[in-house]
């Protein structure tokens, strides 16, 4: 058993994580869902990765180990886990093993802001085991969500139904999360996860590279280098992009004035915010708000 753990560590240390982008996996939606099968030969069994969206998985057949944020743990039937944009992960399914699971992927904009904040507060990987008395009801709910999505994904009532139940699943996970028996590994990506988590919790405040480097436990120069190597983007660009994504969510979900949204999202200069927003999204925050009001 110890030798197997060492092999996991050696194998993972040689892999650079991929960054999975929502445009492809969400197919230009805020939500996507699959009834999945995965085994030793599946691509994600070899792919250590971050992504810029949430991924909620509920297993209804089989078992597999998973690496999440440097911890290896086993999930089986009735297990559920949520991967956030600040988490990195990978399946560790061995030969002869398989899992069947419902996989729900959604953007941050799909959830309410208070729930997002609660999800970001949790330091450990978010996982839980559904109680036997609750399992049949949850499985029926997942089948219903999947049917609604496949048959009526453009229907506004189906969208409301799916969103409400996805939030309920996240709340269930927060209320029933538990400490798993894990194997802790020293993973090169762990300092970057700490920095990304720091950004997501403190983006409203002034953040400098040295602040994120301190959160990661690294010198600023070394942190800057490995952040760029790992995430494929400079730290300052990642920080700005994250703040802009949050600002876009506020434009869609709140009545706050645009200038106040800029300040809430950590931009000290409103003209700079407008310029960056237009460069990033291709339209101004004011036109975004106008389009929403017309709908």
C-alpha positions as CSV (number, residue, x, y, z in Angstrom):
1,X,0.0,0.0,0.0
2,X,2.8,2.5,0.8
3,X,4.5,1.8,-2.4
4,X,1.3,2.5,-4.3
5,X,1.0,5.9,-2.6
6,X,4.6,6.8,-3.6
7,X,3.8,5.9,-7.2
8,X,0.8,8.2,-7.0
9,X,2.9,11.0,-5.7
10,X,5.6,10.5,-8.4
11,X,3.1,10.3,-11.2
12,X,1.2,13.4,-10.1
13,X,4.4,15.5,-9.6
14,X,5.3,14.9,-13.2
15,X,1.9,16.3,-14.5
16,X,1.1,19.9,-15.2
17,X,-2.6,20.6,-14.5
18,X,-4.8,21.5,-17.4
19,X,-7.2,24.5,-17.1
20,X,-10.7,23.4,-18.3
21,X,-12.7,26.3,-19.8
22,X,-16.4,26.7,-19.3
23,X,-17.1,27.7,-22.9
24,X,-16.4,24.1,-24.0
25,X,-17.7,22.1,-21.0
26,X,-20.8,24.2,-20.4
27,X,-21.5,24.6,-24.1
28,X,-22.2,28.3,-23.7
29,X,-24.8,27.6,-20.9
30,X,-24.7,28.3,-17.2
31,X,-25.5,24.7,-16.5
32,X,-24.8,21.3,-18.1
33,X,-25.4,17.7,-16.9
34,X,-24.5,14.2,-17.9
35,X,-25.2,10.7,-16.7
36,X,-21.5,9.5,-16.8
37,X,-19.5,6.3,-16.8
38,X,-15.7,6.4,-16.0
39,X,-13.0,3.7,-15.7
40,X,-9.3,3.3,-15.6
41,X,-8.9,4.2,-19.3
42,X,-11.0,7.4,-19.1
43,X,-9.3,10.6,-20.0
44,X,-9.8,12.3,-16.7
45,X,-8.1,9.5,-14.9
46,X,-4.9,10.9,-16.4
47,X,-5.7,14.6,-16.3
48,X,-4.9,16.7,-13.2
49,X,-6.8,19.9,-13.7
50,X,-8.4,23.1,-12.5
51,X,-11.5,24.6,-14.1
52,X,-13.3,27.9,-14.0
53,X,-16.7,26.4,-13.2
54,X,-18.2,24.2,-10.5
55,X,-18.5,20.4,-10.9
56,X,-20.9,18.4,-8.6
57,X,-20.7,14.6,-8.9
58,X,-22.9,12.0,-7.2
59,X,-21.9,8.4,-7.6
60,X,-24.6,5.7,-7.9
61,X,-22.5,2.7,-8.9
62,X,-18.9,1.5,-8.3
63,X,-16.0,3.2,-6.4
64,X,-12.8,5.1,-7.1
65,X,-10.2,7.1,-5.4
66,X,-9.8,10.8,-6.1
67,X,-7.1,13.4,-5.7
68,X,-8.5,16.8,-4.6
69,X,-6.2,19.5,-3.4
70,X,-3.4,17.1,-2.4
71,X,-5.6,14.7,-0.6
72,X,-6.5,11.2,-1.9
73,X,-9.8,9.7,-0.7
74,X,-12.2,7.0,-1.8
75,X,-15.8,7.7,-3.0
76,X,-18.4,5.0,-3.6
77,X,-22.1,4.6,-4.0
78,X,-24.0,7.5,-2.3
79,X,-20.9,9.7,-2.3
80,X,-21.1,13.3,-3.6
81,X,-18.4,15.9,-4.1
82,X,-18.2,19.5,-5.3
83,X,-15.1,20.8,-7.1
84,X,-14.8,24.6,-7.0
85,X,-12.8,26.9,-9.3
86,X,-10.1,27.1,-6.6
87,X,-9.7,23.2,-6.4
88,X,-7.6,21.0,-8.5
89,X,-8.4,17.3,-8.9
90,X,-8.1,14.1,-10.8
91,X,-9.6,10.6,-10.8
92,X,-7.4,7.7,-9.6
93,X,-9.6,4.8,-10.9
94,X,-7.5,1.6,-11.0
95,X,-7.7,-1.2,-13.6
96,X,-11.0,-3.1,-13.1
97,X,-12.7,-0.3,-11.2
98,X,-15.4,1.9,-12.6
99,X,-18.0,4.5,-11.5
100,X,-21.3,5.7,-12.7
101,X,-22.4,9.1,-11.6
102,X,-24.4,12.2,-12.3
103,X,-22.1,15.0,-13.2
104,X,-23.5,18.6,-12.9
105,X,-21.4,21.5,-14.2
106,X,-22.4,25.1,-13.6
107,X,-20.9,28.6,-13.6
108,X,-20.6,30.7,-10.6
109,X,-23.5,32.9,-12.0
110,X,-25.8,29.9,-11.6
111,X,-25.7,30.2,-7.8
112,X,-26.8,33.0,-5.5
113,X,-24.0,35.2,-4.1
114,X,-24.6,34.2,-0.5
115,X,-24.3,30.5,-1.3
116,X,-21.1,31.1,-3.3
117,X,-19.6,32.8,-0.3
118,X,-20.5,29.9,2.0
119,X,-19.0,27.4,-0.5
120,X,-15.8,29.4,-0.6
121,X,-15.4,29.5,3.2
122,X,-14.8,25.7,3.4
123,X,-11.1,24.9,3.3
124,X,-11.2,21.1,2.9
125,X,-12.5,19.3,-0.2
126,X,-16.3,19.4,-0.2
127,X,-17.6,15.8,0.0
128,X,-20.4,14.0,1.8
129,X,-22.1,10.6,1.9
130,X,-25.8,10.6,1.4
131,X,-27.7,8.8,4.2
132,X,-29.4,5.5,3.2
133,X,-32.8,6.9,4.2
134,X,-32.3,9.9,1.9
135,X,-30.6,8.1,-1.0
136,X,-33.7,7.0,-3.0
137,X,-35.2,10.5,-2.9
138,X,-32.0,12.1,-4.0
139,X,-31.6,9.6,-6.9
140,X,-35.1,10.3,-8.0
141,X,-34.4,14.0,-7.8
142,X,-31.2,13.7,-9.9
143,X,-33.1,11.7,-12.6
144,X,-35.8,14.4,-12.6
145,X,-33.2,17.2,-13.0
146,X,-31.5,15.2,-15.8
147,X,-34.8,14.7,-17.6
148,X,-35.8,18.3,-17.2
149,X,-32.5,19.4,-18.6
150,X,-32.5,17.0,-21.6
151,X,-36.1,17.7,-22.6
152,X,-36.7,21.3,-21.6
153,X,-33.4,23.1,-21.1
154,X,-34.7,26.3,-22.8
155,X,-38.0,26.4,-20.8
156,X,-37.9,29.1,-18.2
157,X,-39.7,27.0,-15.6
158,X,-37.3,24.1,-16.1
159,X,-34.4,26.5,-15.6
160,X,-35.9,27.8,-12.4
161,X,-36.5,24.2,-11.2
162,X,-33.0,23.0,-12.0
163,X,-31.3,26.1,-10.4
164,X,-33.4,25.7,-7.2
165,X,-32.5,22.0,-6.9
166,X,-28.8,22.5,-7.7
167,X,-28.7,25.0,-4.9
168,X,-30.5,22.6,-2.6
169,X,-27.9,19.9,-3.4
170,X,-25.1,22.4,-2.6
171,X,-26.8,23.2,0.7
172,X,-27.1,19.5,1.5
173,X,-23.4,19.1,0.9
174,X,-22.5,22.0,3.1
175,X,-24.6,20.7,5.9
176,X,-23.4,17.1,5.6
177,X,-19.8,17.4,4.7
178,X,-17.5,15.1,6.6
179,X,-13.8,14.5,7.1
180,X,-12.7,11.6,5.0
181,X,-9.9,9.2,5.7
182,X,-7.3,10.6,3.3
183,X,-3.7,10.3,2.2
184,X,-2.0,13.7,2.3
185,X,0.5,14.3,-0.5
186,X,2.9,17.2,-1.1
187,X,1.6,18.3,-4.5
188,X,3.4,21.2,-6.4
189,X,0.0,22.8,-7.2
190,X,-1.1,23.2,-3.6
191,X,0.5,26.7,-3.1
192,X,-1.4,27.8,-6.2
193,X,-4.7,26.5,-4.9
194,X,-4.1,28.5,-1.7
195,X,-3.4,31.6,-3.7
196,X,-6.5,31.1,-5.8
197,X,-8.6,30.5,-2.7
198,X,-7.1,33.7,-1.2
199,X,-8.1,35.7,-4.2
200,X,-11.7,34.4,-4.2
201,X,-12.1,35.2,-0.5
202,X,-10.5,38.7,-0.7
203,X,-11.1,40.1,-4.2
204,X,-13.1,43.0,-2.8
205,X,-10.0,44.3,-1.0
206,X,-6.7,45.6,-2.4
207,X,-4.6,42.6,-3.3
208,X,-0.9,42.7,-4.4
209,X,1.2,39.9,-5.6
210,X,3.1,39.7,-2.3
211,X,-0.2,39.1,-0.5
212,X,-1.1,36.1,-2.7
213,X,2.6,34.9,-2.4
214,X,2.3,35.0,1.4
215,X,-1.0,33.1,1.3
216,X,0.8,30.5,-0.8
217,X,3.9,30.4,1.5
218,X,6.3,31.4,-1.3
219,X,8.6,34.2,-2.2
220,X,6.9,36.8,-4.6
221,X,9.4,36.1,-7.4
222,X,9.0,32.3,-7.3
223,X,5.3,32.5,-6.8
224,X,4.9,34.8,-9.8
225,X,6.8,32.2,-11.9
226,X,4.9,29.1,-10.8
227,X,1.5,30.8,-10.9
228,X,2.1,31.7,-14.6
229,X,3.5,28.2,-15.3
230,X,0.6,26.5,-13.6
231,X,-2.4,28.6,-14.6
232,X,-1.1,29.8,-18.0
233,X,-1.8,33.4,-17.1
234,X,0.0,36.1,-15.1
235,X,-1.2,36.6,-11.5
236,X,-2.4,40.2,-12.2
237,X,-4.4,39.1,-15.2
238,X,-6.0,36.3,-13.3
239,X,-7.0,38.7,-10.5
240,X,-8.5,41.2,-12.9
241,X,-10.4,38.4,-14.8
242,X,-11.8,37.0,-11.6
243,X,-13.0,40.4,-10.4
244,X,-14.6,41.1,-13.8
245,X,-16.4,37.7,-13.7
246,X,-17.9,38.6,-10.3
247,X,-18.8,42.1,-11.6
248,X,-20.7,40.5,-14.5
249,X,-22.6,38.3,-12.0
250,X,-23.6,41.4,-10.0
251,X,-24.8,43.1,-13.1
252,X,-27.1,40.1,-13.8
253,X,-28.3,39.4,-10.3
254,X,-28.4,42.8,-8.5
255,X,-29.8,46.3,-8.8
256,X,-26.6,47.9,-7.5
257,X,-25.4,50.9,-9.5
258,X,-22.5,50.0,-11.9
259,X,-20.0,52.3,-10.1
260,X,-20.8,50.6,-6.8
261,X,-20.4,47.2,-8.4
262,X,-16.9,48.3,-9.6
263,X,-16.0,49.3,-6.1
264,X,-17.5,46.1,-4.5
265,X,-15.4,44.0,-6.9
266,X,-12.1,45.6,-5.9
267,X,-11.7,48.2,-8.7
268,X,-10.5,51.6,-7.2
269,X,-10.9,53.3,-10.6
270,X,-14.2,53.3,-12.4
271,X,-12.9,54.3,-15.8
272,X,-10.3,51.5,-15.6
273,X,-13.0,49.1,-14.7
274,X,-15.1,50.1,-17.7
275,X,-12.1,49.8,-20.0
276,X,-11.1,46.3,-18.7
277,X,-14.7,45.1,-18.7
278,X,-15.1,46.0,-22.4
279,X,-11.8,44.5,-23.4
280,X,-12.7,41.2,-21.5
281,X,-16.3,40.8,-22.6
282,X,-16.6,42.9,-25.7
283,X,-19.3,45.2,-24.3
284,X,-19.5,47.8,-21.6
285,X,-21.0,47.2,-18.2
286,X,-23.6,49.8,-18.9
287,X,-24.8,48.1,-22.1
288,X,-24.8,44.8,-20.2
289,X,-27.2,46.3,-17.6
290,X,-29.3,47.8,-20.3
291,X,-29.7,44.5,-22.1
292,X,-30.7,42.8,-18.9
293,X,-33.4,45.4,-18.1
294,X,-34.9,45.0,-21.6
295,X,-35.4,41.2,-21.1
